[in-house]
Amino acid sequence: MNDGLQLARNVRRIGRLDIPGGGQVVVQGHYAYVGHMKPPHGTTIVDVSDPARARVVATLDLPDARSHTHKVRVAGDVMITNVEMNNRHLLRRGSQRLGEAEAKLSGTLGRPATDAELAAELKFKPGDIALIRDFMRTGYPEGGFKVWDIADKSKPRLLHHQKTFGFGVHRFDMDSSYAYISTEMEGYVGNILVIYDLARPEKPREVARWWMPGQHTAGGETPTWSGYKNRLHHALRVGDKLWAACWHAGLRVIDVADIT
């Protein structure tokens, strides 16, 4: 690291910790919680009671490369991490186009296309074709979020893996009572808001949903946009309002004075 390079003004770096790249970092009390971008790295808990000498007290690694858990939030002794499909956009786009590319090249070449030829046609990397085929064969049933007991910061204990649908969970908010989850759900196009009651963290209970008009296709709605690009990124609660950032659809303010 080049300490001679000016990266900021009027701030001073106190310490540095060499860990895998983070997607989200939250701090509560004397601990920082880091959600990592890419598997096998999941979540790291860091003791920052002495910021100049931060130290890792726990790491949660992922069992395979199918998911990433780059978002994390904490309320008291409960931690939630997202479970979202790794390389989700590539895999969904590839699964929608692979069959057409195979038919096109087979007709042109007079033989089945190789993975390298298919990758060139689809503008992917050759290794992506095997990943796409695996996704088409198995799907992605792991999407959702995990709830952890972190009373002992050095030994996080899994309480529950809440499955949702599709890509799984992106960013979210939580407090001691509820989790405000951005996720795909069956019957909807793109991520919507699903609120879970955390009175029993080991058994989250869905209590409410919110979506933009057009997302609920199973309910007869028709989106005015193409694909799943218009969707909820996340919603943050302040008082009785949720401030919801929506991809390609601006900002929405949601009244949650009566969630149930």
VEXVEX-12727 format. One record per residue: residue number from 1; chain; x, y, z of N, C-alpha, C in turn. Coordinates in steps of 0.1 Angstrom, whole numbers. Example, Ala and Ser with C-alpha at 12.3 -4.5 7.8 and 13.67 -1.06 7.14 Angstrom:
BEGIN
[1; "A"; [132; -57; 78]; [123; -45; 78]; [132; -33; 78]]
[2; "A"; [128; -22; 71]; [137; -11; 71]; [129; 0; 79]]
//
This chain:
BEGIN
[1; "A"; [9; -12; 0]; [0; 0; 0]; [9; 12; 0]]
[2; "A"; [6; 22; -9]; [14; 34; -10]; [9; 45; -1]]
[3; "A"; [15; 46; 11]; [11; 56; 20]; [13; 71; 16]]
[4; "A"; [22; 72; 5]; [24; 86; 0]; [13; 91; -9]]
[5; "A"; [4; 82; -13]; [-7; 86; -22]; [-18; 92; -14]]
[6; "A"; [-22; 104; -17]; [-33; 110; -10]; [-46; 105; -14]]
[7; "A"; [-53; 98; -5]; [-66; 92; -8]; [-78; 99; -2]]
[8; "A"; [-75; 108; 7]; [-85; 116; 14]; [-80; 128; 21]]
[9; "A"; [-88; 137; 24]; [-84; 150; 31]; [-91; 151; 45]]
[10; "A"; [-84; 156; 55]; [-89; 159; 68]; [-94; 146; 75]]
[11; "A"; [-89; 135; 72]; [-91; 123; 79]; [-78; 116; 81]]
[12; "A"; [-77; 108; 91]; [-64; 101; 94]; [-67; 86; 96]]
[13; "A"; [-60; 78; 89]; [-61; 63; 90]; [-55; 59; 104]]
[14; "A"; [-63; 52; 112]; [-58; 48; 125]; [-52; 34; 124]]
[15; "A"; [-59; 25; 116]; [-54; 11; 116]; [-58; 5; 102]]
[16; "A"; [-53; -7; 100]; [-56; -15; 88]; [-56; -29; 91]]
[17; "A"; [-65; -36; 84]; [-66; -51; 86]; [-67; -57; 73]]
[18; "A"; [-59; -67; 70]; [-59; -73; 57]; [-68; -85; 57]]
[19; "A"; [-80; -83; 51]; [-90; -94; 50]; [-96; -93; 36]]
[20; "A"; [-104; -103; 32]; [-110; -102; 18]; [-119; -91; 17]]
[21; "A"; [-121; -87; 4]; [-129; -75; 1]; [-143; -75; 7]]
[22; "A"; [-148; -64; 12]; [-161; -64; 18]; [-172; -57; 10]]
[23; "A"; [-184; -62; 11]; [-195; -55; 4]; [-203; -46; 14]]
[24; "A"; [-204; -50; 26]; [-211; -42; 36]; [-203; -43; 50]]
[25; "A"; [-202; -32; 57]; [-195; -32; 70]; [-205; -25; 79]]
[26; "A"; [-208; -31; 90]; [-216; -25; 101]; [-208; -26; 114]]
[27; "A"; [-210; -16; 122]; [-203; -15; 135]; [-213; -14; 146]]
[28; "A"; [-212; -23; 156]; [-221; -22; 168]; [-212; -24; 180]]
[29; "A"; [-211; -14; 189]; [-203; -16; 201]; [-188; -17; 197]]
[30; "A"; [-182; -27; 202]; [-167; -29; 200]; [-164; -38; 188]]
[31; "A"; [-175; -41; 180]; [-172; -50; 169]; [-177; -45; 156]]
[32; "A"; [-170; -49; 145]; [-173; -46; 132]; [-177; -59; 125]]
[33; "A"; [-187; -59; 116]; [-192; -71; 110]; [-190; -68; 95]]
[34; "A"; [-183; -77; 88]; [-179; -75; 74]; [-185; -86; 65]]
[35; "A"; [-194; -82; 56]; [-199; -92; 46]; [-190; -92; 34]]
[36; "A"; [-185; -103; 30]; [-175; -103; 19]; [-182; -105; 5]]
[37; "A"; [-175; -100; -5]; [-181; -100; -18]; [-182; -114; -25]]
[38; "A"; [-171; -122; -24]; [-170; -134; -32]; [-167; -146; -23]]
[39; "A"; [-173; -158; -27]; [-170; -170; -20]; [-156; -174; -22]]
[40; "A"; [-150; -182; -13]; [-156; -188; -1]; [-157; -180; 11]]
[41; "A"; [-154; -167; 10]; [-154; -158; 21]; [-169; -153; 24]]
[42; "A"; [-173; -155; 36]; [-187; -152; 40]; [-188; -139; 48]]
[43; "A"; [-186; -141; 61]; [-187; -130; 70]; [-175; -130; 81]]
[44; "A"; [-170; -118; 84]; [-159; -118; 94]; [-164; -108; 105]]
[45; "A"; [-161; -112; 117]; [-164; -104; 129]; [-150; -99; 134]]
[46; "A"; [-149; -86; 136]; [-137; -80; 140]; [-138; -72; 153]]
[47; "A"; [-129; -74; 162]; [-129; -67; 174]; [-122; -53; 171]]
[48; "A"; [-129; -42; 173]; [-123; -29; 170]; [-123; -21; 182]]
[49; "A"; [-123; -27; 194]; [-122; -19; 206]; [-110; -11; 207]]
[50; "A"; [-99; -16; 201]; [-87; -7; 198]; [-85; -6; 183]]
[51; "A"; [-91; 5; 177]; [-91; 6; 163]; [-77; 5; 156]]
[52; "A"; [-67; 8; 164]; [-53; 7; 158]; [-48; -7; 157]]
[53; "A"; [-55; -16; 165]; [-51; -30; 165]; [-63; -39; 164]]
[54; "A"; [-71; -37; 154]; [-82; -45; 151]; [-78; -59; 149]]
[55; "A"; [-87; -69; 154]; [-83; -83; 153]; [-96; -91; 149]]
[56; "A"; [-94; -101; 141]; [-105; -110; 137]; [-108; -119; 149]]
[57; "A"; [-121; -120; 152]; [-124; -130; 163]; [-133; -142; 157]]
[58; "A"; [-138; -140; 145]; [-146; -151; 139]; [-147; -149; 124]]
[59; "A"; [-147; -160; 117]; [-150; -160; 103]; [-160; -171; 99]]
[60; "A"; [-169; -167; 90]; [-179; -177; 85]; [-176; -179; 70]]
[61; "A"; [-171; -190; 66]; [-168; -193; 52]; [-180; -201; 46]]
[62; "A"; [-181; -200; 33]; [-192; -206; 25]; [-188; -220; 21]]
[63; "A"; [-197; -229; 20]; [-194; -243; 16]; [-191; -245; 1]]
[64; "A"; [-195; -236; -7]; [-193; -237; -21]; [-193; -223; -28]]
[65; "A"; [-192; -223; -41]; [-192; -210; -48]; [-205; -206; -54]]
[66; "A"; [-216; -212; -50]; [-229; -210; -55]; [-235; -197; -50]]
[67; "A"; [-231; -193; -37]; [-237; -182; -31]; [-227; -171; -27]]
[68; "A"; [-231; -159; -25]; [-223; -149; -18]; [-231; -143; -7]]
[69; "A"; [-225; -139; 4]; [-232; -133; 16]; [-225; -120; 19]]
[70; "A"; [-227; -110; 10]; [-220; -98; 11]; [-227; -87; 19]]
[71; "A"; [-239; -90; 25]; [-246; -80; 33]; [-248; -86; 47]]
[72; "A"; [-247; -77; 57]; [-248; -82; 71]; [-254; -70; 79]]
[73; "A"; [-262; -74; 89]; [-268; -64; 98]; [-268; -71; 112]]
[74; "A"; [-268; -62; 122]; [-268; -67; 136]; [-278; -59; 145]]
[75; "A"; [-285; -66; 153]; [-293; -60; 164]; [-292; -68; 177]]
[76; "A"; [-285; -62; 186]; [-283; -69; 199]; [-274; -81; 196]]
[77; "A"; [-278; -93; 201]; [-271; -105; 199]; [-276; -113; 187]]
[78; "A"; [-283; -107; 178]; [-287; -113; 165]; [-281; -107; 153]]
[79; "A"; [-275; -116; 145]; [-269; -111; 132]; [-277; -118; 121]]
[80; "A"; [-279; -110; 110]; [-285; -116; 98]; [-275; -114; 86]]
[81; "A"; [-273; -124; 78]; [-265; -124; 66]; [-274; -128; 54]]
[82; "A"; [-272; -121; 43]; [-280; -125; 31]; [-274; -138; 25]]
[83; "A"; [-282; -145; 17]; [-277; -156; 9]; [-282; -153; -5]]
[84; "A"; [-274; -150; -14]; [-277; -146; -27]; [-269; -153; -37]]
[85; "A"; [-275; -157; -49]; [-268; -164; -59]; [-256; -157; -64]]
[86; "A"; [-244; -163; -64]; [-232; -157; -69]; [-233; -157; -85]]
[87; "A"; [-228; -147; -91]; [-228; -145; -106]; [-243; -146; -111]]
[88; "A"; [-252; -141; -103]; [-266; -143; -107]; [-270; -138; -120]]
[89; "A"; [-266; -126; -124]; [-270; -120; -137]; [-265; -128; -148]]
[90; "A"; [-252; -132; -148]; [-246; -140; -158]; [-254; -153; -160]]
[91; "A"; [-256; -160; -149]; [-262; -173; -149]; [-277; -172; -155]]
[92; "A"; [-284; -162; -150]; [-298; -161; -155]; [-298; -158; -170]]
[93; "A"; [-290; -148; -174]; [-289; -144; -188]; [-284; -156; -197]]
[94; "A"; [-274; -163; -192]; [-269; -174; -199]; [-279; -185; -201]]
[95; "A"; [-287; -188; -190]; [-296; -199; -191]; [-308; -196; -201]]
[96; "A"; [-310; -183; -203]; [-321; -179; -212]; [-316; -179; -226]]
[97; "A"; [-303; -178; -229]; [-298; -177; -242]; [-290; -189; -247]]
[98; "A"; [-287; -198; -238]; [-278; -209; -242]; [-284; -218; -253]]
[99; "A"; [-297; -222; -251]; [-304; -231; -260]; [-304; -225; -274]]
[100; "A"; [-307; -212; -275]; [-308; -206; -288]; [-294; -205; -295]]
[101; "A"; [-284; -203; -287]; [-270; -203; -292]; [-266; -216; -297]]
[102; "A"; [-269; -227; -290]; [-266; -240; -294]; [-273; -244; -307]]
[103; "A"; [-285; -241; -308]; [-293; -244; -321]; [-287; -236; -332]]
[104; "A"; [-284; -223; -330]; [-278; -215; -341]; [-265; -220; -346]]
[105; "A"; [-256; -223; -337]; [-242; -228; -341]; [-243; -242; -346]]
[106; "A"; [-251; -250; -341]; [-253; -264; -346]; [-257; -263; -361]]
[107; "A"; [-266; -254; -364]; [-271; -253; -378]; [-260; -247; -387]]
[108; "A"; [-252; -238; -382]; [-242; -232; -390]; [-230; -241; -392]]
[109; "A"; [-226; -248; -381]; [-214; -256; -381]; [-216; -271; -386]]
[110; "A"; [-229; -275; -385]; [-232; -289; -389]; [-227; -299; -378]]
[111; "A"; [-225; -294; -366]; [-221; -303; -355]; [-224; -295; -342]]
[112; "A"; [-224; -302; -331]; [-226; -295; -318]; [-214; -285; -316]]
[113; "A"; [-217; -273; -311]; [-207; -263; -308]; [-199; -267; -295]]
[114; "A"; [-187; -263; -295]; [-179; -265; -283]; [-182; -254; -273]]
[115; "A"; [-178; -256; -261]; [-180; -245; -251]; [-173; -232; -254]]
[116; "A"; [-162; -233; -260]; [-154; -221; -264]; [-162; -214; -275]]
[117; "A"; [-168; -221; -285]; [-176; -215; -295]; [-189; -208; -290]]
[118; "A"; [-195; -215; -280]; [-207; -210; -274]; [-204; -197; -266]]
[119; "A"; [-193; -198; -259]; [-188; -186; -251]; [-186; -174; -260]]
[120; "A"; [-179; -176; -272]; [-177; -165; -281]; [-190; -160; -286]]
[121; "A"; [-199; -168; -289]; [-212; -164; -295]; [-220; -156; -284]]
[122; "A"; [-219; -160; -272]; [-227; -153; -261]; [-219; -142; -254]]
[123; "A"; [-206; -141; -259]; [-197; -131; -253]; [-195; -133; -238]]
[124; "A"; [-193; -146; -234]; [-189; -151; -221]; [-175; -156; -221]]
[125; "A"; [-171; -160; -209]; [-158; -167; -208]; [-161; -182; -210]]
[126; "A"; [-151; -190; -216]; [-154; -204; -219]; [-158; -212; -206]]
[127; "A"; [-152; -208; -195]; [-156; -215; -182]; [-170; -212; -178]]
[128; "A"; [-176; -202; -183]; [-190; -198; -178]; [-200; -208; -183]]
[129; "A"; [-197; -215; -195]; [-207; -224; -201]; [-210; -235; -191]]
[130; "A"; [-200; -241; -185]; [-202; -252; -176]; [-210; -247; -164]]
[131; "A"; [-208; -235; -159]; [-215; -230; -148]; [-230; -228; -151]]
[132; "A"; [-232; -223; -163]; [-246; -221; -168]; [-253; -234; -169]]
[133; "A"; [-247; -244; -174]; [-253; -257; -175]; [-256; -263; -161]]
[134; "A"; [-247; -261; -152]; [-249; -266; -139]; [-261; -259; -132]]
[135; "A"; [-262; -246; -134]; [-274; -239; -129]; [-287; -243; -135]]
[136; "A"; [-287; -246; -148]; [-299; -250; -155]; [-303; -264; -150]]
[137; "A"; [-293; -272; -146]; [-296; -286; -141]; [-301; -286; -127]]
[138; "A"; [-295; -277; -118]; [-298; -278; -104]; [-307; -267; -99]]
[139; "A"; [-307; -255; -106]; [-314; -244; -101]; [-306; -238; -89]]
[140; "A"; [-313; -229; -81]; [-306; -223; -70]; [-316; -223; -58]]
[141; "A"; [-317; -234; -50]; [-326; -234; -39]; [-322; -228; -26]]
[142; "A"; [-309; -223; -26]; [-304; -218; -13]; [-307; -203; -9]]
[143; "A"; [-312; -196; -19]; [-314; -182; -17]; [-323; -178; -5]]
[144; "A"; [-319; -168; 2]; [-327; -163; 14]; [-318; -156; 24]]
[145; "A"; [-319; -158; 37]; [-311; -152; 46]; [-309; -161; 58]]
[146; "A"; [-298; -159; 65]; [-294; -167; 77]; [-295; -158; 90]]
[147; "A"; [-300; -164; 100]; [-301; -157; 113]; [-291; -164; 123]]
[148; "A"; [-283; -156; 129]; [-272; -161; 138]; [-274; -155; 152]]
[149; "A"; [-270; -164; 162]; [-269; -160; 176]; [-254; -156; 178]]
[150; "A"; [-251; -143; 181]; [-238; -138; 183]; [-235; -134; 197]]
[151; "A"; [-242; -140; 207]; [-239; -136; 221]; [-224; -139; 224]]
[152; "A"; [-219; -149; 218]; [-204; -152; 219]; [-199; -148; 205]]
[153; "A"; [-192; -136; 204]; [-188; -131; 191]; [-178; -141; 184]]
[154; "A"; [-171; -148; 192]; [-161; -157; 187]; [-167; -170; 181]]
[155; "A"; [-179; -173; 184]; [-186; -185; 180]; [-200; -182; 175]]
[156; "A"; [-202; -176; 164]; [-216; -174; 159]; [-223; -187; 157]]
[157; "A"; [-235; -188; 161]; [-243; -200; 161]; [-255; -198; 151]]
[158; "A"; [-256; -206; 141]; [-267; -205; 132]; [-280; -209; 138]]
[159; "A"; [-290; -200; 138]; [-303; -203; 143]; [-313; -208; 132]]
[160; "A"; [-312; -202; 120]; [-322; -205; 110]; [-317; -200; 96]]
[161; "A"; [-320; -208; 86]; [-318; -204; 72]; [-331; -202; 66]]
[162; "A"; [-336; -190; 64]; [-349; -187; 58]; [-348; -187; 43]]
[163; "A"; [-354; -196; 36]; [-354; -197; 22]; [-364; -187; 16]]
[164; "A"; [-361; -180; 5]; [-371; -171; -1]; [-373; -177; -15]]
[165; "A"; [-367; -171; -26]; [-370; -176; -39]; [-359; -170; -49]]
[166; "A"; [-358; -176; -60]; [-350; -170; -71]; [-335; -167; -67]]
[167; "A"; [-331; -155; -70]; [-317; -150; -66]; [-315; -151; -51]]
[168; "A"; [-326; -150; -43]; [-324; -149; -29]; [-324; -134; -25]]
[169; "A"; [-317; -131; -14]; [-318; -118; -7]; [-306; -109; -11]]
[170; "A"; [-309; -97; -14]; [-299; -87; -16]; [-297; -79; -3]]
[171; "A"; [-298; -66; -4]; [-296; -58; 9]; [-308; -57; 17]]
[172; "A"; [-307; -54; 30]; [-318; -54; 39]; [-315; -45; 51]]
[173; "A"; [-325; -43; 59]; [-324; -36; 72]; [-330; -45; 83]]
[174; "A"; [-327; -42; 95]; [-333; -50; 106]; [-332; -41; 119]]
[175; "A"; [-341; -45; 128]; [-340; -40; 142]; [-343; -51; 151]]
[176; "A"; [-345; -48; 164]; [-347; -59; 173]; [-361; -66; 171]]
[177; "A"; [-370; -61; 163]; [-383; -66; 161]; [-385; -72; 147]]
[178; "A"; [-379; -66; 137]; [-383; -70; 123]; [-370; -70; 114]]
[179; "A"; [-371; -78; 104]; [-361; -78; 93]; [-369; -73; 80]]
[180; "A"; [-363; -63; 73]; [-369; -57; 62]; [-361; -62; 50]]
[181; "A"; [-366; -72; 43]; [-358; -80; 34]; [-361; -76; 19]]
[182; "A"; [-350; -74; 11]; [-352; -73; -3]; [-349; -86; -10]]
[183; "A"; [-359; -92; -16]; [-357; -106; -22]; [-366; -108; -34]]
[184; "A"; [-362; -117; -42]; [-372; -122; -52]; [-381; -132; -45]]
[185; "A"; [-394; -132; -50]; [-404; -141; -44]; [-412; -147; -56]]
[186; "A"; [-416; -159; -54]; [-424; -166; -64]; [-436; -157; -68]]
[187; "A"; [-439; -156; -81]; [-450; -148; -85]; [-448; -133; -88]]
[188; "A"; [-435; -129; -85]; [-432; -115; -87]; [-420; -114; -96]]
[189; "A"; [-419; -102; -103]; [-407; -99; -112]; [-398; -90; -104]]
[190; "A"; [-386; -95; -101]; [-376; -86; -94]; [-378; -86; -79]]
[191; "A"; [-369; -80; -72]; [-369; -80; -58]; [-381; -71; -52]]
[192; "A"; [-387; -77; -42]; [-398; -69; -35]; [-394; -68; -20]]
[193; "A"; [-402; -61; -12]; [-399; -60; 2]; [-408; -71; 9]]
[194; "A"; [-401; -79; 18]; [-408; -89; 26]; [-403; -86; 40]]
[195; "A"; [-413; -84; 49]; [-410; -81; 63]; [-412; -93; 72]]
[196; "A"; [-402; -96; 80]; [-403; -108; 89]; [-402; -104; 104]]
[197; "A"; [-411; -110; 111]; [-411; -108; 126]; [-400; -116; 132]]
[198; "A"; [-392; -110; 140]; [-380; -116; 146]; [-382; -119; 161]]
[199; "A"; [-395; -119; 166]; [-398; -122; 180]; [-391; -135; 184]]
[200; "A"; [-391; -145; 175]; [-384; -158; 177]; [-374; -158; 166]]
[201; "A"; [-361; -154; 168]; [-351; -154; 158]; [-349; -167; 151]]
[202; "A"; [-351; -178; 158]; [-349; -191; 153]; [-360; -195; 143]]
[203; "A"; [-371; -187; 143]; [-382; -190; 134]; [-388; -177; 129]]
[204; "A"; [-382; -170; 120]; [-387; -157; 114]; [-401; -160; 108]]
[205; "A"; [-410; -150; 110]; [-424; -152; 105]; [-427; -140; 96]]
[206; "A"; [-431; -143; 83]; [-435; -132; 74]; [-447; -125; 79]]
[207; "A"; [-447; -112; 79]; [-459; -104; 83]; [-464; -94; 73]]
[208; "A"; [-456; -91; 63]; [-460; -81; 53]; [-451; -81; 41]]
[209; "A"; [-457; -76; 30]; [-450; -75; 17]; [-454; -61; 11]]
[210; "A"; [-444; -56; 3]; [-446; -44; -5]; [-439; -46; -18]]
[211; "A"; [-446; -41; -29]; [-440; -42; -42]; [-445; -30; -50]]
[212; "A"; [-438; -27; -61]; [-442; -17; -70]; [-453; -22; -80]]
[213; "A"; [-462; -14; -83]; [-473; -19; -93]; [-466; -24; -105]]
[214; "A"; [-470; -36; -109]; [-465; -42; -121]; [-456; -54; -118]]
[215; "A"; [-451; -55; -105]; [-442; -66; -102]; [-450; -79; -99]]
[216; "A"; [-462; -78; -94]; [-469; -90; -90]; [-476; -97; -102]]
[217; "A"; [-469; -103; -110]; [-474; -109; -123]; [-484; -121; -120]]
[218; "A"; [-482; -128; -109]; [-491; -139; -106]; [-504; -134; -101]]
[219; "A"; [-505; -121; -97]; [-517; -115; -93]; [-524; -107; -105]]
[220; "A"; [-519; -109; -117]; [-525; -102; -128]; [-519; -89; -132]]
[221; "A"; [-508; -85; -125]; [-502; -72; -129]; [-492; -74; -141]]
[222; "A"; [-491; -63; -148]; [-482; -63; -160]; [-471; -52; -158]]
[223; "A"; [-458; -56; -158]; [-448; -45; -157]; [-448; -37; -170]]
[224; "A"; [-444; -24; -168]; [-443; -15; -179]; [-428; -14; -184]]
[225; "A"; [-420; -23; -178]; [-405; -23; -181]; [-402; -37; -186]]
[226; "A"; [-390; -39; -192]; [-386; -52; -196]; [-377; -59; -186]]
[227; "A"; [-379; -72; -185]; [-370; -80; -176]; [-373; -77; -161]]
[228; "A"; [-363; -78; -153]; [-364; -76; -139]; [-356; -64; -134]]
[229; "A"; [-353; -55; -143]; [-344; -44; -139]; [-350; -35; -129]]
[230; "A"; [-364; -33; -129]; [-370; -24; -119]; [-374; -32; -107]]
[231; "A"; [-367; -30; -96]; [-369; -38; -84]; [-363; -31; -72]]
[232; "A"; [-367; -36; -61]; [-362; -30; -48]; [-348; -34; -45]]
[233; "A"; [-339; -23; -43]; [-326; -26; -38]; [-326; -29; -23]]
[234; "A"; [-331; -19; -16]; [-333; -22; -1]; [-341; -10; 4]]
[235; "A"; [-346; -13; 17]; [-354; -3; 24]; [-348; -1; 38]]
[236; "A"; [-347; 12; 42]; [-341; 15; 55]; [-352; 21; 64]]
[237; "A"; [-354; 16; 76]; [-364; 21; 85]; [-359; 33; 93]]
[238; "A"; [-367; 44; 93]; [-365; 55; 102]; [-378; 59; 108]]
[239; "A"; [-380; 56; 121]; [-393; 58; 127]; [-404; 49; 121]]
[240; "A"; [-415; 55; 117]; [-425; 47; 111]; [-425; 47; 96]]
[241; "A"; [-414; 50; 90]; [-412; 51; 75]; [-401; 42; 71]]
[242; "A"; [-403; 35; 59]; [-392; 28; 53]; [-389; 36; 40]]
[243; "A"; [-376; 39; 39]; [-371; 47; 27]; [-365; 36; 18]]
[244; "A"; [-372; 34; 6]; [-369; 23; -3]; [-362; 28; -15]]
[245; "A"; [-350; 23; -18]; [-343; 26; -30]; [-346; 15; -41]]
[246; "A"; [-351; 20; -52]; [-356; 10; -63]; [-347; 12; -75]]
[247; "A"; [-342; 1; -80]; [-334; 2; -92]; [-343; 7; -104]]
[248; "A"; [-338; 17; -111]; [-345; 23; -123]; [-359; 28; -120]]
[249; "A"; [-362; 30; -107]; [-376; 34; -103]; [-376; 44; -92]]
[250; "A"; [-365; 51; -89]; [-365; 61; -79]; [-366; 57; -65]]
[251; "A"; [-371; 66; -56]; [-372; 64; -42]; [-387; 63; -38]]
[252; "A"; [-390; 54; -29]; [-403; 52; -24]; [-403; 53; -9]]
[253; "A"; [-413; 60; -3]; [-414; 61; 11]; [-426; 53; 16]]
[254; "A"; [-424; 43; 24]; [-435; 33; 28]; [-438; 35; 43]]
[255; "A"; [-451; 37; 45]; [-456; 38; 59]; [-457; 24; 65]]
[256; "A"; [-450; 23; 77]; [-450; 10; 84]; [-455; 12; 98]]
[257; "A"; [-463; 22; 100]; [-468; 24; 114]; [-476; 12; 119]]
[258; "A"; [-483; 5; 109]; [-490; -7; 113]; [-485; -18; 103]]
[259; "A"; [-475; -25; 107]; [-469; -35; 98]; [-478; -47; 96]]
[260; "A"; [-485; -51; 106]; [-493; -63; 105]; [-507; -60; 100]]
//
